[in-house]
């Protein structure tokens, strides 16, 4: 019988240690396998985050060729990843940026970081503004490994900046071409100017920098003394009521000349309702004031002008009774003779009720506020009533009338808004609203080619006023509606016109029947049917010119009569 030999204790100990080592190796292998699995999952998550990052990423080698891009990069520029890897970065740049990149890339590698902006070409050919933030990645021994760059598409931002610059340019151009000047000032006793546009020089004779911050003198210094307290009080009332400011007053220019100016302004507040400053517009109204004074010298001329206006005009005394009424007003409220309304209370006659028919108390009537408060009033939210009981929407202005410094009544000017409101209603949500507005504008309008001067389009008012059919107009040029002796001047003026909005001034036009008329021309540059063109509005001022001539003649006649009278009295005294 065979018996087992006893195992040496050292062998048993060694076997146990081997078993423990084996178990430890198995556990290590399991941990290593789990680590590899976790690493694989981490790499997958990193790759997913890399591809789905909202910002584009790119990596270039030392020659500037692509090593890697993420999905956002591909989406920004429209390329597949495989179409990018290995290609030179400059291949994707707009042509004018290739050489700058060639020069900057070595500098980037030298400095280690960079911020740069390029125009890159989308796969469709579209240009995109791209901003880069980059740094260099290095090997452990310090040698160049690759670039790491984050990119952001800033095309919309650049376009917005461009639009803002263009908006500011247009605004600056508009301000420069205003007949007066724009200002911003503090509400203090000096009206300390913070900003003045260039038109200040033409109106006041002072350069803007002389008045800004009261450097040479304050704006209050050039206001005639008798208006200073009046203006300050009126501004106080305006700020209390939060209403727009309007006033006319006299100033003393740098040359010592007295000029009338009219001012329109508003107050500007911060978010906490603290007054920041006043902003407004001032223009020279001397010519208008002189014209008004001249008109008073000839009652017949005044009556002629009064009854030739398209706007309705009537006057009232401090009791609201009609003192005068022009033909346009009489016609619109369905009266034929001024005597029918003279002496009658105009509030009871015309604006006595609201749109819904409810009575309007005289205390609420803005027209009466003109003489009750000595302030100009305006409204475009009311109706007037006719003799037959019909109503029509109006826009009106009511101005206080003064005699020897006292308010003696008000003069009211109104226009019928019926047609305007109908046009506005017809134009709402209409694709052809601009065509409709052009065609139905009561003022003659046309569009012409700036290069050939050919008529490209005319509206009905132009056809009716000038006597040509639409077909005849479109076969002609601007030269054909000018007297021959004015054509050279026309061509020179067109060639010299560079403004988007141009007030060409007064010109002579010739109708189809040969009649010469005076017109005031305003034009605006536009693109029409891929042509560089101008939209023109023509206002016939022939009657006004003739009235002014008649006024001057009447004035001269009156002055001659005064001289003859003085001479006669002088002779009689001897």
C-alpha positions in Angstrom: 0.0 0.0 0.0 1.4 3.3 -1.2 1.3 6.3 1.2 1.7 10.1 0.5 4.9 11.7 1.5 4.4 14.6 3.9 4.6 18.1 2.2 7.2 20.4 3.5 5.9 23.4 5.4 7.8 25.8 3.2 6.2 24.4 0.1 2.8 24.8 1.6 3.6 28.5 2.4 4.9 29.1 -1.1 1.7 27.6 -2.6 -0.4 29.9 -0.5 1.6 32.9 -1.6 1.3 31.9 -5.2 -2.5 31.5 -4.8 -2.7 35.0 -3.3 -0.5 36.5 -6.1 -2.7 34.8 -8.7 -5.8 36.3 -7.1 -4.2 39.7 -7.0 -3.2 39.4 -10.7 -6.8 38.5 -11.6 -8.1 41.5 -9.6 -5.6 43.8 -11.4 -6.6 42.4 -14.8 -10.2 43.1 -13.9 -9.4 46.6 -12.8 -7.3 47.2 -15.9 -10.1 46.0 -18.1 -12.7 48.3 -16.3 -10.2 51.2 -16.7 -9.8 50.6 -20.4 -13.6 50.4 -20.8 -14.0 53.7 -18.8 -11.2 55.3 -20.9 -13.0 54.2 -24.1 -16.3 55.7 -22.9 -14.4 58.9 -21.8 -12.8 59.2 -25.3 -16.2 58.7 -26.9 -17.8 61.3 -24.6 -14.9 63.7 -25.4 -15.2 63.2 -29.1 -19.0 63.8 -28.8 -18.4 67.0 -26.9 -15.7 68.0 -29.3 -18.0 67.5 -32.3 -21.0 69.1 -30.6 -19.2 72.2 -29.1 -21.1 75.4 -30.1 -17.8 77.0 -31.2 -15.7 75.9 -34.1 -12.4 74.3 -33.4 -9.4 73.7 -35.8 -5.9 72.5 -35.4 -3.1 73.2 -37.9 0.3 71.7 -38.4 3.6 73.7 -38.6 2.9 74.3 -42.3 -0.6 75.7 -41.7 -2.4 72.6 -42.9 -5.4 71.2 -41.2 -4.9 68.4 -38.7 -8.4 68.4 -37.2 -11.7 70.4 -37.2 -14.9 69.7 -35.2 -18.5 69.5 -36.5 -19.3 73.1 -35.6 -16.4 74.2 -37.9 -17.8 72.2 -40.7 -21.3 73.6 -40.2 -20.1 77.2 -40.1 -18.3 76.9 -43.4 -20.4 74.1 -45.1 -17.6 71.6 -45.7 -17.3 67.9 -44.9 -14.5 67.1 -42.5 -12.7 64.8 -45.1 -12.7 67.7 -47.6 -10.7 69.9 -45.1 -8.1 67.7 -43.4 -4.7 68.0 -45.0 -5.5 71.2 -46.9 -3.8 74.6 -46.3 -5.7 77.1 -44.2 -5.2 79.8 -46.9 -7.3 77.8 -49.3 -10.4 78.7 -47.4 -9.7 82.4 -47.0 -11.1 85.3 -49.2 -8.3 86.2 -51.7 -7.3 89.5 -50.0 -6.7 87.7 -46.7 -4.4 85.0 -48.0 -1.2 87.0 -47.9 -1.9 88.5 -44.4 -2.3 85.0 -43.1 1.0 83.9 -44.7 2.7 86.8 -42.9 0.9 86.3 -39.5 1.2 82.6 -39.1 5.0 82.6 -38.4 4.3 85.4 -35.8 1.6 83.2 -34.2 4.0 80.3 -33.9 6.6 82.7 -32.4 4.3 84.4 -29.9 2.3 81.3 -28.9 -1.1 83.1 -28.9 -3.1 85.1 -31.3 -6.4 86.9 -31.9 -7.3 87.5 -35.5 -10.3 88.0 -37.8 -10.5 86.8 -41.4 -13.1 86.6 -44.1 -13.5 83.0 -45.0 -15.3 81.4 -48.0 -18.3 79.2 -47.3 -18.6 76.1 -49.4 -21.4 78.0 -51.3 -19.0 80.9 -52.1 -20.5 83.2 -49.5 -18.1 85.3 -47.4 -18.2 84.8 -43.6 -16.5 86.9 -41.0 -14.6 84.6 -38.6 -12.9 85.6 -35.3 -10.1 83.3 -34.0 -8.6 82.8 -30.6 -5.6 80.5 -30.8 -2.6 79.1 -29.0 0.3 76.8 -29.8 0.5 73.2 -28.5 4.1 72.0 -27.7 5.7 68.6 -27.4 7.3 67.7 -24.0 10.7 68.8 -25.4 9.3 72.2 -26.2 9.0 71.8 -30.0 5.9 72.8 -32.0 3.2 70.2 -32.1 0.1 71.8 -33.4 -2.2 74.9 -33.2 -5.4 75.0 -31.1 -7.8 77.6 -32.3 -11.4 78.4 -31.4 -13.4 80.1 -34.1 -16.6 82.1 -34.0 -18.8 83.3 -36.9 -19.3 87.1 -36.4 -20.8 87.8 -39.8 -24.1 89.0 -38.3 -22.2 91.2 -35.8 -20.1 92.8 -38.6 -23.2 93.3 -40.7 -25.0 94.9 -37.8 -22.0 97.2 -37.2 -22.0 98.1 -40.9 -25.8 98.9 -40.8 -25.2 101.0 -37.7 -22.4 103.0 -39.4 -24.6 103.5 -42.4 -27.5 104.6 -40.2 -25.2 107.1 -38.4 -23.9 108.3 -41.8 -27.4 108.9 -43.1 -28.4 110.6 -39.8 -25.3 112.9 -40.0 -26.1 113.6 -43.7 -29.7 114.5 -42.8 -28.6 116.8 -39.9 -26.0 118.5 -42.1 -28.6 119.2 -44.8 -31.3 120.6 -42.6 -32.0 124.3 -43.1 -31.4 125.0 -39.4 -29.5 123.2 -36.7 -29.9 120.4 -34.1 -28.9 121.0 -30.5 -28.7 119.3 -27.1 -28.4 121.6 -24.0 -28.8 121.6 -20.2 -31.8 123.1 -18.6 -30.1 126.0 -16.9 -30.1 129.8 -17.1 -27.5 129.8 -19.9 -29.0 126.9 -22.0 -25.5 125.4 -21.8 -25.0 123.7 -25.1 -23.6 120.1 -25.2 -24.0 119.6 -28.9 -24.7 121.8 -31.9 -24.8 120.7 -35.6 -22.9 122.6 -38.3 -26.0 124.5 -39.3 -25.5 126.7 -36.2 -23.0 128.8 -38.1 -25.4 129.7 -40.9 -28.2 130.7 -38.5 -26.3 132.4 -35.7 -23.0 133.3 -37.2 -21.2 131.5 -34.4 -19.2 128.2 -34.8 -20.6 125.4 -32.7 -17.5 125.2 -30.6 -17.9 128.9 -29.6 -21.2 128.1 -27.9 -20.7 124.6 -26.6 -20.0 124.6 -22.8 -20.3 128.5 -23.0 -16.7 128.6 -24.3 -17.0 132.1 -25.8 -20.6 133.0 -24.8 -23.8 131.1 -23.9 -26.8 130.6 -26.1 -28.8 132.7 -23.7 -26.5 135.6 -24.5 -27.6 135.7 -28.2 -31.3 135.6 -27.4 -32.8 139.1 -27.4 -33.3 140.2 -23.8 -37.1 140.6 -24.0 -37.5 136.9 -24.8 -35.3 135.3 -22.2 -37.7 135.3 -19.3 -40.6 134.3 -21.6 -38.7 131.3 -22.9 -37.6 130.1 -19.4 -41.2 130.3 -18.1 -42.6 128.5 -21.2 -40.0 125.7 -20.7 -41.0 125.4 -17.1 -44.6 124.9 -18.2 -43.5 122.4 -20.9 -41.6 120.3 -18.4 -44.5 120.3 -16.0 -46.9 119.2 -18.6 -44.5 116.9 -20.5 -45.5 118.4 -23.8 -43.4 119.2 -26.9 -41.9 122.7 -26.9 -42.4 125.2 -29.7 -41.6 128.9 -29.7 -40.4 131.7 -32.0 -38.2 134.5 -30.8 -35.4 136.8 -31.9 -31.7 136.3 -31.6 -28.7 138.6 -32.2 -26.2 137.0 -34.7 -22.4 137.3 -34.5 -22.6 140.2 -37.0 -25.1 142.1 -34.9 -28.0 141.3 -37.1 -31.4 140.5 -35.6 -33.0 137.3 -36.8 -36.2 135.4 -36.0 -35.9 131.7 -35.2 -38.4 129.0 -34.5 -37.6 126.2 -32.0 -39.1 122.7 -31.7 -37.8 120.6 -28.8 -38.5 117.9 -26.2 -37.0 117.0 -22.8 -35.0 113.8 -22.3 -35.1 111.8 -19.0 -33.2 108.8 -17.6 -34.7 105.6 -16.4 -35.4 107.1 -13.0 -37.3 110.1 -14.6 -34.5 112.5 -13.9 -34.1 115.3 -16.5 -30.9 114.7 -18.5 -31.1 117.5 -21.1 -33.2 119.2 -23.8 -33.0 118.3 -27.5 -34.4 120.2 -30.4 -34.2 121.9 -33.7 -33.9 125.6 -34.5 -34.2 127.2 -37.9 -34.1 130.8 -39.2 -37.7 132.0 -39.7 -36.7 135.6 -40.5 -37.8 135.4 -44.1 -41.2 134.0 -43.1 -41.7 136.8 -40.5 -40.7 139.4 -43.0 -43.1 137.9 -45.5 -45.9 138.0 -42.9 -45.1 141.7 -42.2 -45.2 142.5 -45.9 -48.5 140.7 -46.4 -50.1 143.0 -43.8 -49.3 146.0 -46.1 -51.8 144.9 -48.7 -55.2 143.6 -47.6 -56.1 142.6 -51.2 -52.9 140.5 -51.5 -53.6 138.9 -48.2 -57.1 138.1 -49.2 -55.8 136.6 -52.4 -53.4 134.4 -50.6 -55.9 133.6 -47.9 -58.4 132.3 -50.4 -55.9 130.5 -52.6 -54.8 128.0 -50.0 -55.9 124.4 -50.0 -56.1 124.3 -46.2 -59.2 125.5 -44.4 -58.5 128.6 -42.3 -60.7 130.6 -40.0 -60.3 133.0 -37.1 -62.1 133.3 -33.8 -62.1 136.0 -31.1 -61.8 135.4 -27.4 -65.5 134.4 -27.3 -65.1 131.8 -30.0 -66.9 133.8 -32.6 -65.8 133.6 -36.2 -63.9 136.7 -37.4 -62.9 135.4 -40.9 -63.1 132.2 -42.9 -61.4 131.3 -46.2 -63.0 129.6 -49.2 -61.4 126.2 -48.6 -62.9 126.1 -45.1 -66.3 127.3 -46.3 -66.4 124.7 -49.0 -65.5 121.8 -46.7 -68.1 122.7 -44.1 -70.7 123.2 -46.8 -71.2 126.9 -46.7 -71.0 129.2 -49.7 -70.7 132.7 -48.2 -68.4 134.0 -45.4 -71.3 136.0 -44.0 -73.1 132.7 -43.0 -70.4 132.0 -40.4 -69.1 135.4 -39.4 -70.0 136.1 -35.7 -71.2 132.6 -35.1 -69.6 130.4 -32.4 -67.3 128.1 -34.2 -67.2 125.5 -31.4 -71.0 125.1 -31.7 -70.7 125.1 -35.5 -67.8 122.7 -36.3 -66.0 120.8 -33.5 -69.0 120.6 -31.1 -69.0 116.7 -30.8 -66.6 113.8 -30.7 -66.4 111.1 -33.3 -69.0 109.0 -31.5 -71.4 112.0 -31.4 -71.1 112.8 -27.7 -70.9 116.5 -26.9 -67.4 118.1 -26.6 -67.3 120.7 -23.7 -65.8 123.9 -24.8 -63.3 123.6 -21.9 -61.9 120.4 -23.7 -61.6 122.1 -27.1 -57.9 122.4 -28.0 -58.7 125.2 -30.4 -59.9 127.4 -27.6 -56.8 126.7 -25.6 -54.8 128.7 -28.1 -56.2 132.0 -26.8 -57.2 130.8 -23.3 -53.6 129.7 -22.5 -51.7 131.6 -25.1 -50.2 128.4 -26.5 -50.1 126.7 -29.9 -52.3 123.6 -30.1 -52.5 120.8 -32.6 -54.7 117.7 -33.1 -55.2 115.0 -35.7 -57.7 112.9 -33.6 -60.9 114.9 -34.0 -63.7 115.5 -36.4 -65.4 118.6 -37.8 -69.1 118.8 -38.7 -70.6 120.2 -41.9 -73.8 122.2 -42.4 -75.6 119.0 -43.5 -74.7 117.2 -40.3 -71.9 115.0 -41.8 -68.6 114.7 -40.1 -65.1 114.3 -41.5 -61.7 113.6 -39.8 -59.3 116.6 -39.6 -55.9 117.7 -38.6 -55.8 121.2 -37.3 -53.5 123.8 -35.7 -54.7 126.6 -33.5 -52.4 129.6 -32.9 -53.1 132.5 -30.6 -53.4 136.0 -32.2 -51.9 139.0 -30.4 -52.6 142.7 -30.7 -50.3 145.0 -28.7 -49.1 142.1 -26.6 -52.5 140.8 -25.7 -54.3 137.7 -27.0 -57.3 138.7 -29.1 -58.3 135.3 -30.5 -56.9 132.4 -32.5 -56.4 131.4 -36.1 -57.2 127.8 -37.0 -55.9 125.9 -40.0 -57.3 122.5 -40.8 -57.0 119.9 -43.5 -59.5 117.1 -44.3 -57.9 113.8 -43.5 -60.5 111.7 -45.3 -58.5 110.9 -48.3 -55.3 110.4 -46.3 -57.0 108.0 -44.0 -58.6 106.1 -46.9 -55.3 105.8 -48.6 -53.7 104.6 -45.3 -56.4 102.0 -44.9 -56.1 100.9 -48.5 -52.4 100.5 -48.2 -52.3 98.4 -45.0 -51.0 94.9 -45.7 -51.0 95.6 -49.4 -48.0 94.4 -51.4 -48.6 97.3 -53.8 -48.8 100.0 -51.2 -45.7 101.9 -52.5 -47.0 101.8 -56.1 -50.4 102.9 -54.9 -49.0 105.8 -52.9 -46.8 106.9 -55.8 -49.7 106.7 -58.4 -52.3 108.4 -56.2 -50.1 111.1 -54.7 -51.7 114.4 -55.5 -48.3 115.9 -56.2 -46.7 115.2 -59.6 -44.0 112.5 -59.2 -41.7 110.7 -61.5 -38.6 108.5 -61.6 -35.8 109.1 -64.0 -32.6 107.4 -65.1 -29.6 109.4 -63.7 -27.4 108.5 -66.6 -29.8 109.0 -69.6 -32.3 111.4 -67.9 -35.1 109.1 -69.4 -38.4 109.0 -67.6 -38.8 105.5 -66.1 -42.2 106.1 -64.4 -44.7 108.9 -63.8 -47.8 109.1 -61.6 -51.3 110.3 -62.6 -50.8 113.7 -61.1 -47.8 114.3 -63.4 -49.8 113.2 -66.4 -52.8 115.4 -65.5 -50.6 118.4 -64.6 -48.2 118.4 -67.6 -50.6 117.2 -70.3 -48.5 114.3 -71.6 -49.9 110.7 -71.6 -48.0 108.1 -69.8 -46.7 106.7 -73.1 -45.5 110.1 -74.2 -43.8 110.7 -70.9 -41.9 107.4 -71.0 -40.7 108.3 -74.5 -39.1 111.6 -73.2 -36.3 112.8 -71.0 -36.1 115.5 -68.4 -34.8 117.8 -71.1 -38.2 117.7 -72.8 -40.0 119.4 -70.0 -37.5 122.3 -69.6 -37.3 125.5 -71.7 -34.3 125.1 -74.1 -32.4 127.8 -72.4 -32.5 125.9 -69.1 -31.3 122.5 -70.4 -27.6 123.2 -70.0 -28.1 124.2 -66.4 -30.2 121.1 -65.8 -27.5 118.8 -67.1 -24.9 120.5 -64.9 -27.1 120.3 -61.9 -27.8 116.6 -62.4 -24.1 115.8 -62.8 -23.3 117.8 -59.7 -26.0 116.1 -57.5 -24.4 113.6 -55.1 -26.8 113.9 -52.1 -29.2 111.0 -51.4 -31.9 113.6 -50.6 -31.6 116.7 -52.7 -33.6 119.9 -52.6 -32.9 121.1 -56.1 -34.8 124.4 -55.5 -37.0 126.3 -57.9 -37.0 125.5 -61.6 -39.0 126.4 -64.7 -40.9 123.5 -66.4 -42.8 123.5 -69.7 -46.1 121.7 -70.1 -47.1 120.0 -73.3 -49.1 123.0 -74.3 -46.1 125.2 -74.0 -47.1 126.9 -70.7 -44.2 127.7 -68.4 -44.6 127.0 -64.7 -42.4 127.4 -61.7 -41.8 124.3 -59.6 -40.0 123.4 -56.4 -38.1 120.2 -56.9 -37.1 117.6 -54.3 -35.5 114.3 -55.3 -34.3 111.1 -53.6 -31.7 108.7 -55.0 -32.9 105.1 -55.4 -32.4 101.9 -57.5 -35.2 101.3 -59.9 -35.2 98.2 -62.2 -31.5 97.8 -61.6 -30.8 101.4 -62.7 -29.4 104.3 -60.7 -32.4 106.6 -60.6 -34.1 109.4 -58.7 -37.6 109.8 -57.4 -38.7 113.4 -58.0 -41.6 115.4 -56.3 -42.6 118.5 -58.2 -44.6 121.2 -56.5 -46.1 123.9 -58.7 -45.5 127.2 -57.0 -46.4 129.4 -60.0 -49.3 131.0 -58.1 -47.1 131.7 -55.1 -44.4 133.3 -57.3 -47.1 135.4 -59.0 -48.6 136.3 -55.6 -45.2 137.3 -54.2 -44.6 139.4 -57.3 -48.0 141.0 -56.8 -47.2 141.6 -53.2 -43.9 143.3 -54.0 -45.7 145.4 -56.5 -48.4 146.4 -54.0 -45.7 147.1 -51.4 -43.8 149.3 -53.9 -47.1 151.1 -54.8 -47.8 151.7 -51.1 -44.4 153.0 -50.5 -44.7 155.3 -53.5 -48.0 156.5 -52.2 -46.4 157.2 -48.8 -43.7 159.2 -50.5 -46.2 161.2 -52.6 -48.3 161.8 -49.5 -45.2 163.0 -47.5 -44.2 165.3 -50.4 -47.7 166.7 -50.7 -47.9 167.4 -46.9 -44.5 169.0 -47.0 -45.6 171.3 -49.9 -48.8 172.1 -48.1 -46.8 173.2 -45.0 -45.1 175.9 -47.1 
